[in-house]
Amino acid sequence: MSDDKEKLLKKMTPTDFAQDKALLYRICCFNWIPTENPGYPRPDRVKMVFKVCNGIPIDFGKLVFDQVVYQSRLGNRKWNLVFPSLIYQLLLREAPIVQDAEISLTPILTYKRVATLVSVKQEATQTIKKERGRSEAPTVRAAGSKTITRSKGRSKEVSMFLILNTILALFISFAKAYDPSPLQDFCVAIDDPKNGVFVNGKFCKDPKQAKAEDFFFSGLNKAGNTDNDVKSNVTTVNVDQIPGLNTMGISLVRIDYAPYGQNPPHTHPRATEILVLQEGTLYIGFVSSNQDNNHLFAKVLQPGDVNIGKTRAVAFAGLSSQNAGVIRIADTVFGSMPQVNPDVLAMAFQLDVNVVKDLEAKFKN
């Protein structure tokens, strides 16, 4: 470490903020990852940085910093950390820094921004140990005049653990549902894995063996059989019908309606839908989520679910998935296997329990 950088670290303990002090572990405060293979740092170089940074206290109650952490992956957890305080909490409860950890930090060059971080009343020092069963994989822990991981310090460790999990829950409690981006021009799905590569849940045919039939489907000009309870029929064209749709994130359906027929309320768990009416009159609608008060958006003479006219209707729907899936609400609620307790559904739908039992009997098969 250069003299300038060492002086910079020493400046991180201003007397103005000398209330609650603790050691902020600068495990990668400067470039220690080999440029020739940035994903796998040498353990000896990691230990070298630990030794250089060891014993340099930093005010952790109100740390003045510019930019410290961009992104960090500790161990096999692959957490994206955006707050410097989270690194301290992880290390405080002995989160191991394994050999393939990637930690990207920006050196502190200026003091333009004040961050109020977690106040820690115990001044800590840094120690290094090797984990059992991990060769040259150092583990960092915090220890003061009393060991933090024992007796009184144990409650502090548990508190920090709970705080960390709460913060992480706020930042990662979301889900993304969409097909992965294609990695090649096309990936014709095949059932025989002998000469294929596994991508997006299907085995891909050798691109040199692809043919026109792999991207073709005939039959959308034919009406489906609507002689059923809901008086409608859905003809699906997805990756199972057109193998060339694999990895393309798109599929198509044709929906035929008899007079007064309907496509029962449903959702597509893996896709968004857009519908084009070709023939007849339809009433379309969708309901927003709970946070928007379950508002109904509905319109006549647009793509939709219920045929309110006296003639047949035909619509085509595009779906943003090669295999969108479909969940019919009534079938799911009243026809599940095993069945949902009728008392639960009676309370949820504000119905008599005998009505619920009758509905479950109708959807049982």
N, C-alpha and C positions, 0 to 999 in steps of 0.2 A: 504494500500500500504506500502511495506517495505521501510526502509530508503534508501537501495541501489537503489531501483527503482526510488524513488523520487529524489535522487541525479542524477540518470541517466537522468531523464527528464530535470533537471535544466541545465545539460551539453549541452542540445540541443540548447543553445543560445550563440554560440561562437561569440566573438566580431569581429572576422575576417570577418564575413558575416553580418555586422550590417547596411546594406544599406536598403533593402526593407523587412520589417518584417511583419509578420502576424501570427495569431494563427492557427496552424494545429491541428485540433480537434482529440485528441487521445481518441475517444469515447470507444474504447475497447482495450486500449493499453496493458492491461493484462487480465488474465482470469476472466471474469465476468459472463460467461455463465455457468449455473449449469450443472455439468457433468451428472446428472441423466436424464436430458431432454434437450439436447443441442439446440434443435430447437426452444424452447420457453423460452427465458430469462425472469426473473422476473423484472417487471418495477422498483421495488424499488432498485434492484441491479444496474440497468442501471443508475438511478438517483444518486446512491452513487458514481459510477465511474465518472459521470459528475462533481459532486461536488469536487472530489479529483483532477481531471485534470483541473478544471476551473482556469483560470488566469495564466496558465503557458505558456508564449509566446515561439514560436519556429520560427526560421528563415525559412521563406518559399521561399525566393528568390533563395537561393542555399542551400538546406537542405542536410546535410551529413547524410547518413543512410546506413544501411546494407540491411535489408529486412524488409519491413513494412507490405505490404498488399499482401496476397495471393489471396483471393477472397472475394467479398462482395456482399450482396443482400440488397438493401435499399428499404423498403416498398414493394409494389407489382410489382416493375419494373423488378426484377430479373436480374439486369445487372451484368455482370462479370467485375469487375474492376481490372485492372492490374497495374495501376499507382497510387501512393499515391496522386498525384495532383488532380485526379478526385474526390476523397472523399471530398477534401476541396471545390471544385466547387459545388458539390451537396449540402453540408451543407450550403454553402454561400447563396444559394437561397432557404433555408429553406426546404430541403428534409426531410420528417419525418422519424424517426427511429421507426417503428411500433413494436408491441410486438413480432411478429414472425420473426423479422429480424435475419439473421445469418451473423456474421462478424468474420472472422478468421484472426487474426493478429499475427505476430511474434515479440516479444519484441526486441527492439534495444539493442544489446549487444556490437557491435563493430562499428567502423567508417571506413569502407574500401572503400566505393563507394560514389562518389559525383553525385548527380542528379540535373540537372538544371531544375527546375520546373517553373511553372507560377509565374511571378514576380507580387507581390501584394504590392502596396505602402501604403496601409492602415493598420495600426496595429489594429487587432481586438481583442475583448474579447468575451468570451463565455457566452451565456445566455440560459436558458431552459424555455420552456413554454409547456403547455398542449394544444393539438389541440382540437378544439370544436368537440364534438361528439366522441372523442377517450378517453376512460378511461385509465388513467395512461400511455398514449402513448406519451412520450416526443418528442418535436421537437427542433432541434438545429438550431440556426441562428448565423450569424456573425454581430457584431455591434461595431462601434468604437466611436470616439468622436461625429461623426455624424452617424445617422442610415443609414445603407447601403441600406436598402430597401425603402428609401424615397429620394426625391429630387436628389441631385448629385449622391448619391450612387446607385440610380436606374439604371443609365446608365452602371455602373460597373457590376451590377447584370445581366443585359441583355447581356453584352459582355461575361461574364463568362458562361452564359447559351448557347450562340452561340458557344463558344469555346468547351464546353463540348459536344454538339451535333455533332460538326464536328469531334471530336476525336472518339466519339462512332460510328459514321457512317463509319469511316475508319476501325474499328475493327470488326464490326458486319455486314458489308454489304456483306454477302455471304449466300448462301442457300444450304441446304443439302436435296437431294431427294432420299430417299430409304425407304424400308419397315421397320417398327420397328422390333427389335429382338424378337423372340418368347419367351414367358414367361413360356412355358410348352413344353412337348414332342410333342404334337400335339393339334390342336384346330379345330375340324371338324365344318365347318360353317353350321348353320341352319337358316331357315327363321322364325321359331316360337320362340320368345324370352321367352316363358313360363318357360322352363327348361334350359335356357342357360345363359352364361356370355358374356358380350359385350367386344370383343377384336379385334383390327385392323379393325374396320368397320363391323365386322360380329358377330353374336351370336354363341357361341361355344356350341356344343353338350356335354353332360356329357361324359367324357372319357370312362366311364364304358359301355356306350351305343354305342361306335364307332364300326364299322364293316368294313369288307374288301372292300365293295362297295364304302365306303367313300373315298378310295384312288385309285380308278380304273376308267379308261376311255377306251372305245373301239371305233375304227373308224379311227385311223390314217393310217390304211392300205388301206383306200379307197380314191380314187382321188376325188378332189373337182371339182365343175362345173366351167369351165373356159370360158363359153359362155357369155362374157360380154365385155364392152368397152376396158378394159385393158388386157383382155385375161389371167387373173390369178385368183386364189382363195386362201383365207387364212382360214385354219381351226384352230380355237383357242382352246387351252386347258388351262384354267386358273382356278381360284377359283370357278367360276360359274359352270364349268364342273366337277371339282374334288374338293369337299368341303374340303378334307383333306389338300389341299395346303394352306389353311388359315394360316397366320403367318409364312409360310415357305419361302417367298420371292423368288419364282421361278414359272415359267410357260413355256409353250411350244406351238409352232405353226407349222403347216404343210403348205407349200406354193407350189401350183401346177401352172405350167406355160404352156400355149399352145405355139406353135411355134411363135416366135416374140412377145410373151407376156411380161408383165412387172409388177412389184410391184411398183406403183408410189412412187416418193420421199416422205419420211415420217420421222417422229421422234416418239420415245416412251418417253413420258414425265416422266415416273416413272421407267424406266428400261434401262439397257444396254443389247445389243443383241449379240449373237454369233450364226453363221449360218453354217450348214453342208450340203453340196451338196450330194444328193444321186444318182441322175440320170440327164443326159443331160449336157448342157453347159450353164454357166451363166457368166454374166459380173456384178461384184459387185463393189460398190464404196461408199465412204462417204466423206463429205465435212467438213473441220475443221471450227473453229469459226472465227469471224471477225478478232480477234487479230492475227490469224495465216494466214491472207490474204485469207481465204476461200479456202484453198488448197484441191484439189481433190485427194483422194487416191483410185485407181481403179485397178482391176486385173481380168483377164479372168480365167475360170476354177476354180473359187473359189465361195463360197457362195455369192449370190448377188441379184440384183433386175431385170435385164433385160436378157431375154433369147435370145441370139444371134444365137442359133443353129436352125436347121430345124426339131428338134424333141422336144417332150415334156420334161420338166424338173421337178424334185421334190427336194425340200430342206426342212430341218427342222431347226428351230431357237429356241434357248433357251433364255429366258428373265429373268432378275434379279428382278422380281416382281411377286407377285401373281395375279396382275391385272395391266399389264404394260400400257394399253391404247395405242392409235395410233392417230396420227395427220397427215393426208395427206396434203401436202403443197398446192397443187392446189385447193383442196376442201376448205381448210381454207381461202385462199386468195381470190379466185374468187367465192366461193359458200357460203360465210358467210350470216347469217341472223340477221339483215338486211345487205344488201350488202354494201361493202366499196365504197366510192365515186370514180367513174371511173377516175376522174381527178387526184386523189391521186395515184392510181395504175399506171396510165399512166406515171406520173413523176417518180415513184419508179422503174418501169421496162423499162423506156425509150421506150414506145410504143405509137402508135397513140391511142387516146381515143376511137375511134370506134372499134379498135381491142380489147381493154379491155372490152367494152360493149358486144362484141360478145362472149368473154370468159366467162363473168359473166352469159350470157344467157345460155351457155352450161352447166355450173356448178350450175345453179339456183336450180335444183331439186336433 
